[in-house]
């Protein structure tokens, strides 16, 4: 529900932290939900697919509101796991069969990265219906 759809008196009475999401956030989260298990999109991919915003805006939406969607499927373009959530994300990737590149011994924390060449999703059939 957008703010505009609330009656005028409800708009004035609602607290600043109302449950309604900004429209852009809703759209970003809808895209995150479309990404199939085992596949990923970058923050920039999501912005490009929506034809609005950029990687930073998508990242901000995911940081604020992404907990209710498969957040681990929207990642950095270099495939690095989300800082602070690496092990949770890795559990999801392994459960879903997301292609990973094993880390070299020199890599910090020895954590793998997502194999972007194999895991990146372009929207498939959903992309055709979106445009």
MARBA-3410 file (N, C-alpha, C, O; in Angstrom, 1 decimal):
131
0.9,-1.2,0.0,0.0,0.0,0.0,0.9,1.2,0.0,1.8,1.3,0.8 ~ 0.6,2.1,-0.9,1.4,3.4,-0.9,0.8,4.4,0.0,-0.3,4.3,0.3 ~ 1.6,5.4,0.3,1.1,6.5,1.1,-0.1,7.2,0.5,-1.0,7.7,1.1 ~ 0.0,7.3,-0.9,-1.1,8.0,-1.6,-2.4,7.3,-1.5,-3.5,8.0,-1.6 ~ -2.4,6.0,-1.2,-3.7,5.3,-1.2,-4.3,5.4,0.2,-5.5,4.9,0.4
-3.6,5.9,1.2,-4.2,6.1,2.5,-5.2,7.3,2.5,-4.9,8.3,1.8 ~ -6.3,7.3,3.3,-7.1,8.5,3.4,-6.3,9.6,4.0,-5.4,9.4,4.8 ~ -6.7,10.9,3.7,-5.9,12.0,4.2,-5.7,12.0,5.7,-4.6,12.4,6.2 ~ -6.8,11.7,6.4,-6.6,11.7,7.9,-5.7,10.6,8.4,-5.0,10.8,9.4 ~ -5.7,9.5,7.7,-4.8,8.4,8.1,-3.3,8.8,7.8,-2.4,8.4,8.5
-3.1,9.5,6.7,-1.8,10.0,6.4,-1.2,10.9,7.5,0.0,10.8,7.8 ~ -2.0,11.8,8.0,-1.6,12.7,9.1,-1.3,11.9,10.4,-0.5,12.3,11.1 ~ -2.1,10.9,10.6,-2.0,10.2,11.9,-1.0,9.1,11.9,-0.5,8.7,13.0 ~ -0.5,8.7,10.8,0.4,7.5,10.8,1.8,8.0,11.2,2.3,9.1,10.9 ~ 2.5,7.1,11.9,3.9,7.4,12.4,4.8,7.4,11.2,4.5,6.8,10.2
6.0,8.0,11.4,7.0,8.1,10.3,7.5,6.7,10.0,8.0,6.5,8.9 ~ 7.4,5.7,10.9,7.9,4.4,10.6,6.8,3.4,10.2,6.9,2.2,10.5 ~ 5.9,3.9,9.5,4.7,3.1,9.0,5.2,1.9,8.2,6.3,1.9,7.7 ~ 4.4,0.9,8.2,4.7,-0.4,7.6,4.8,-0.3,6.0,5.4,-1.2,5.4 ~ 4.2,0.7,5.4,4.2,0.8,4.0,5.6,1.0,3.5,6.4,1.8,4.0
5.9,0.2,2.4,7.2,0.4,1.8,7.2,1.4,0.7,6.1,1.6,0.0 ~ 8.3,2.1,0.5,8.3,3.0,-0.7,8.1,2.1,-2.0,8.5,1.0,-2.0 ~ 7.5,2.7,-3.0,7.3,2.0,-4.2,8.5,1.3,-4.8,8.5,0.2,-5.2 ~ 9.6,2.1,-4.8,10.9,1.6,-5.4,11.3,0.3,-4.6,11.8,-0.6,-5.2 ~ 11.2,0.4,-3.3,11.6,-0.7,-2.4,10.8,-2.0,-2.8,11.3,-3.1,-2.9
9.5,-1.8,-2.9,8.6,-2.9,-3.3,9.0,-3.5,-4.6,9.0,-4.7,-4.7 ~ 9.4,-2.7,-5.6,9.8,-3.2,-6.9,11.1,-4.0,-6.8,11.2,-5.0,-7.4 ~ 12.1,-3.5,-6.0,13.3,-4.2,-5.8,13.1,-5.5,-5.2,13.7,-6.5,-5.6 ~ 12.3,-5.6,-4.1,12.0,-6.8,-3.4,11.3,-7.8,-4.3,11.5,-9.0,-4.2 ~ 10.4,-7.3,-5.2,9.7,-8.2,-6.1,10.7,-8.9,-7.1,10.6,-10.1,-7.4
11.7,-8.1,-7.5,12.7,-8.7,-8.4,13.5,-9.8,-7.6,13.8,-10.8,-8.2 ~ 13.9,-9.4,-6.4,14.7,-10.4,-5.6,13.9,-11.7,-5.5,14.5,-12.8,-5.5 ~ 12.6,-11.6,-5.3,11.8,-12.8,-5.2,11.7,-13.6,-6.5,11.4,-14.8,-6.4 ~ 11.9,-13.0,-7.6,11.8,-13.7,-8.9,13.1,-14.5,-9.2,13.0,-15.4,-10.0 ~ 14.2,-14.2,-8.6,15.5,-14.8,-8.9,15.4,-16.3,-8.4,15.1,-16.6,-7.3
15.6,-17.2,-9.4,15.5,-18.6,-9.0,16.5,-19.1,-8.0,17.6,-18.5,-8.0 ~ 16.2,-20.1,-7.3,17.3,-20.7,-6.4,18.5,-21.1,-7.2,18.4,-21.7,-8.3 ~ 19.7,-20.9,-6.7,20.9,-21.2,-7.3,21.4,-20.2,-8.3,22.4,-20.3,-9.0 ~ 20.7,-19.1,-8.4,21.0,-18.0,-9.4,21.1,-16.7,-8.6,20.6,-16.6,-7.5 ~ 21.8,-15.7,-9.1,22.0,-14.4,-8.5,21.8,-13.3,-9.5,22.0,-13.5,-10.7
21.6,-12.1,-9.0,21.6,-10.8,-9.8,22.5,-9.9,-9.0,22.5,-9.9,-7.8 ~ 23.2,-9.0,-9.7,23.9,-8.0,-9.0,23.0,-6.8,-8.6,21.9,-6.7,-9.2 ~ 23.4,-5.9,-7.7,22.7,-4.8,-7.4,22.4,-3.9,-8.7,21.3,-3.4,-8.9 ~ 23.4,-3.8,-9.5,23.3,-3.1,-10.8,22.4,-3.8,-11.7,21.6,-3.1,-12.4 ~ 22.4,-5.1,-11.8,21.4,-5.8,-12.6,20.0,-5.5,-12.3,19.2,-5.3,-13.1
19.7,-5.5,-11.0,18.3,-5.2,-10.5,17.9,-3.8,-10.9,16.8,-3.6,-11.4 ~ 18.8,-2.8,-10.7,18.5,-1.4,-11.1,18.3,-1.3,-12.6,17.4,-0.7,-13.0 ~ 19.1,-2.0,-13.4,19.0,-2.0,-14.8,17.7,-2.6,-15.3,17.0,-2.1,-16.1 ~ 17.3,-3.7,-14.6,16.1,-4.4,-15.0,14.9,-3.6,-14.7,13.9,-3.6,-15.4 ~ 15.0,-2.8,-13.6,13.9,-1.9,-13.2,13.9,-0.6,-14.0,12.9,0.1,-14.0
15.0,-0.3,-14.7,15.2,0.9,-15.4,15.1,2.1,-14.5,14.5,3.1,-14.9 ~ 15.6,1.9,-13.3,15.5,3.0,-12.3,16.5,2.8,-11.2,16.8,1.7,-10.8 ~ 17.1,3.9,-10.7,18.0,3.8,-9.6,19.4,3.3,-10.1,19.7,3.2,-11.3 ~ 20.2,2.9,-9.2,21.5,2.3,-9.4,21.8,1.3,-8.4,21.0,1.0,-7.5 ~ 23.0,0.7,-8.5,23.4,-0.3,-7.5,23.3,0.2,-6.0,22.9,-0.6,-5.2
23.7,1.4,-5.8,23.6,1.9,-4.4,22.2,2.0,-3.8,22.0,1.6,-2.7 ~ 21.3,2.4,-4.7,19.9,2.4,-4.3,19.3,1.1,-4.0,18.6,0.8,-3.0 ~ 19.7,0.1,-4.9,19.2,-1.3,-4.7,19.9,-1.9,-3.4,19.2,-2.5,-2.6 ~ 21.1,-1.6,-3.2,21.8,-2.1,-2.0,21.2,-1.5,-0.7,21.0,-2.2,0.3 ~ 20.8,-0.2,-0.8,20.1,0.4,0.4,18.8,-0.3,0.7,18.5,-0.5,1.8
18.0,-0.5,-0.4,16.7,-1.2,-0.2,16.9,-2.6,0.4,16.2,-2.9,1.3 ~ 17.9,-3.3,-0.1,18.2,-4.6,0.4,18.6,-4.6,1.9,18.2,-5.4,2.7 ~ 19.4,-3.6,2.2,19.9,-3.5,3.6,18.7,-3.1,4.6,18.7,-3.6,5.7 ~ 17.8,-2.3,4.1,16.7,-1.9,5.0,15.6,-2.8,5.0,15.0,-3.1,6.1 ~ 15.2,-3.4,3.9,14.0,-4.2,3.8,14.2,-5.6,3.3,13.2,-6.4,3.2
15.4,-6.1,2.9,15.6,-7.3,2.3,15.5,-8.6,3.1,15.6,-9.7,2.5 ~ 15.3,-8.5,4.4,15.3,-9.7,5.2,14.1,-10.6,5.0,14.2,-11.8,5.3 ~ 13.1,-10.2,4.3,11.9,-11.0,4.1,11.9,-11.7,2.7,11.0,-12.5,2.4 ~ 13.0,-11.4,1.9,13.1,-12.0,0.6,14.4,-12.7,0.5,15.2,-12.6,1.5 ~ 14.7,-13.5,-0.5,16.0,-14.2,-0.6,17.1,-13.2,-0.9,17.6,-13.1,-2.0
17.5,-12.5,0.1,18.5,-11.4,0.0,19.9,-11.9,-0.5,20.6,-11.1,-1.1 ~ 20.2,-13.2,-0.3,21.5,-13.7,-0.7,21.6,-13.8,-2.2,22.7,-14.1,-2.8 ~ 20.5,-13.7,-2.9,20.5,-13.8,-4.4,20.7,-12.4,-5.1,20.8,-12.4,-6.3 ~ 20.9,-11.3,-4.3,21.2,-10.0,-4.9,22.5,-9.7,-4.2,22.7,-9.4,-3.0 ~ 23.6,-9.6,-5.1,24.9,-9.5,-4.6,25.8,-8.5,-5.3,25.4,-7.9,-6.3
27.0,-8.3,-4.8,28.0,-7.5,-5.5,28.4,-8.1,-6.8,28.4,-9.3,-6.9 ~ 28.9,-7.3,-7.7,29.3,-7.8,-9.1,30.5,-8.7,-9.0,30.7,-9.5,-9.9 ~ 31.3,-8.6,-8.0,32.5,-9.4,-7.9,32.2,-10.7,-7.2,33.2,-11.6,-7.1 ~ 31.0,-11.0,-6.8,30.7,-12.3,-6.2,31.0,-12.5,-4.8,30.9,-13.6,-4.2 ~ 31.6,-11.4,-4.2,32.0,-11.5,-2.7,30.7,-11.6,-1.9,29.7,-11.0,-2.1
30.8,-12.5,-0.9,29.7,-12.7,0.0,29.5,-11.5,0.9,30.4,-10.7,1.2 ~ 28.2,-11.2,1.2,27.8,-10.0,2.0,28.5,-10.0,3.3,28.3,-10.9,4.2 ~ 29.3,-8.9,3.5,30.1,-8.8,4.8,29.1,-8.8,6.0,28.1,-8.1,6.0 ~ 29.5,-9.6,7.0,28.7,-9.8,8.2,27.7,-10.9,8.1,27.1,-11.3,9.1 ~ 27.4,-11.3,6.9,26.4,-12.4,6.7,27.0,-13.5,5.8,26.2,-14.3,5.2
28.3,-13.6,5.7,28.9,-14.6,4.8,28.5,-16.0,5.1,28.2,-16.7,4.1 ~ 28.5,-16.4,6.3,28.2,-17.8,6.6,26.7,-18.2,6.4,26.4,-19.3,5.9 ~ 25.8,-17.3,6.7,24.4,-17.5,6.4,24.2,-17.6,4.9,23.5,-18.4,4.4 ~ 24.8,-16.6,4.2,24.7,-16.7,2.7,25.3,-17.9,2.1,24.7,-18.6,1.3 ~ 26.4,-18.3,2.6,27.1,-19.6,2.1,26.2,-20.8,2.4,26.1,-21.7,1.5
25.5,-20.8,3.5,24.6,-21.9,3.8,23.5,-22.0,2.7,23.2,-23.0,2.2 ~ 23.0,-20.8,2.4,21.9,-20.7,1.3,22.5,-21.1,0.0,21.8,-21.9,-0.7 ~ 23.6,-20.6,-0.4,24.2,-21.0,-1.7,24.4,-22.5,-1.8,24.1,-23.1,-2.9 ~ 25.0,-23.1,-0.8,25.2,-24.5,-0.8,23.9,-25.3,-0.9,23.8,-26.3,-1.6 ~ 22.9,-24.9,-0.1,21.6,-25.6,-0.2,20.9,-25.5,-1.5,20.3,-26.4,-2.0
21.1,-24.3,-2.2,20.5,-24.1,-3.5,21.3,-24.6,-4.7,20.9,-24.6,-5.8 ~ 22.6,-24.9,-4.4,23.5,-25.4,-5.5,24.0,-24.2,-6.4,24.3,-24.4,-7.5 ~ 24.1,-23.0,-5.7,24.7,-21.9,-6.4,26.1,-22.1,-6.8,26.9,-22.5,-5.9 ~ 26.5,-21.9,-8.0,27.9,-22.1,-8.4,28.9,-21.2,-7.6,28.7,-20.0,-7.5 ~ 29.9,-21.8,-7.0,30.8,-21.0,-6.2,32.2,-21.2,-6.7,32.5,-22.3,-7.4
33.1,-20.3,-6.5,34.5,-20.4,-6.8,35.2,-20.5,-5.4,35.1,-19.6,-4.6 ~ 35.9,-21.6,-5.2,36.6,-21.8,-4.0,37.7,-20.7,-3.8,38.3,-20.3,-4.8 ~ 37.8,-20.2,-2.6,38.8,-19.2,-2.3,40.2,-19.7,-2.3,40.5,-20.9,-2.0 ~ 41.1,-18.9,-2.7,42.6,-19.3,-2.6,43.0,-19.1,-1.2,42.3,-18.5,-0.4 ~ 44.1,-19.7,-0.9,44.6,-19.7,0.5,45.0,-18.2,0.9,45.0,-17.9,2.1
45.2,-17.4,-0.1,45.6,-16.0,0.2,44.3,-15.1,0.4,44.5,-14.0,0.9 ~ 43.2,-15.6,0.0,41.9,-14.9,0.2,41.6,-14.7,1.7,41.8,-15.6,2.5 ~ 41.2,-13.5,2.0,40.9,-13.2,3.4,39.7,-14.0,3.9,38.7,-14.1,3.2 ~ 39.9,-14.7,5.0,38.9,-15.6,5.5,38.7,-16.9,4.8,37.9,-17.7,5.2 ~ 39.3,-17.1,3.7,39.2,-18.3,2.9,37.8,-18.6,2.5,37.5,-19.8,2.3
37.0,-17.6,2.3,35.6,-17.9,1.9,35.5,-17.9,0.4,36.1,-17.1,-0.3 ~ 34.6,-18.7,-0.2,34.4,-18.7,-1.6,33.7,-17.5,-2.1,33.2,-16.7,-1.2 ~ 33.7,-17.3,-3.4,32.8,-16.3,-4.0,31.8,-17.0,-4.9,32.0,-18.1,-5.2 ~ 30.8,-16.2,-5.2,29.8,-16.7,-6.2,30.5,-16.7,-7.5,31.1,-15.7,-7.9 ~ 30.3,-17.8,-8.3,30.9,-17.8,-9.7,29.9,-17.1,-10.6,28.9,-17.6,-11.0
30.2,-15.8,-10.8,29.3,-14.9,-11.5,29.0,-15.4,-12.9,27.9,-15.2,-13.4 ~ 30.0,-16.0,-13.6,29.7,-16.4,-15.0,28.7,-17.5,-15.1,27.9,-17.6,-16.0 ~ 28.6,-18.3,-14.0,27.7,-19.5,-14.0,26.4,-19.2,-13.3,25.4,-19.8,-13.6 ~ 26.5,-18.3,-12.3,25.3,-18.1,-11.4,24.4,-16.9,-11.8,23.3,-16.8,-11.4 ~ 25.0,-16.0,-12.6,24.2,-14.7,-12.9,23.0,-15.0,-13.7,23.0,-15.8,-14.7
21.9,-14.4,-13.3,20.6,-14.6,-13.9,20.2,-13.3,-14.6,20.3,-12.2,-14.1 ~ 19.7,-13.5,-15.9,19.3,-12.3,-16.6,17.8,-12.0,-16.6,17.4,-11.0,-17.3 ~ 17.1,-12.7,-15.9,15.6,-12.5,-15.8,14.8,-13.5,-16.6,13.6,-13.6,-16.5 ~ 15.5,-14.2,-17.5,14.8,-15.2,-18.3,13.5,-14.8,-18.9,13.3,-13.7,-19.4 ~ 12.5,-15.7,-18.7,11.1,-15.4,-19.2,10.5,-14.2,-18.5,9.7,-13.5,-19.1
10.8,-14.0,-17.2,10.3,-12.9,-16.5,10.7,-11.6,-17.1,9.9,-10.6,-17.0 ~ 11.9,-11.5,-17.6,12.3,-10.3,-18.2,11.5,-9.9,-19.4,11.2,-8.7,-19.7 ~ 11.1,-10.9,-20.2,10.2,-10.6,-21.4,8.9,-10.1,-21.0,8.4,-9.1,-21.6 ~ 8.3,-10.6,-19.9,7.0,-10.1,-19.4,7.1,-8.8,-18.8,6.1,-8.0,-18.7 ~ 8.3,-8.4,-18.2,8.5,-7.2,-17.5,8.5,-6.0,-18.4,8.0,-4.9,-18.1
9.0,-6.1,-19.6,9.1,-5.0,-20.5,7.9,-4.7,-21.3,7.9,-3.8,-22.1
END
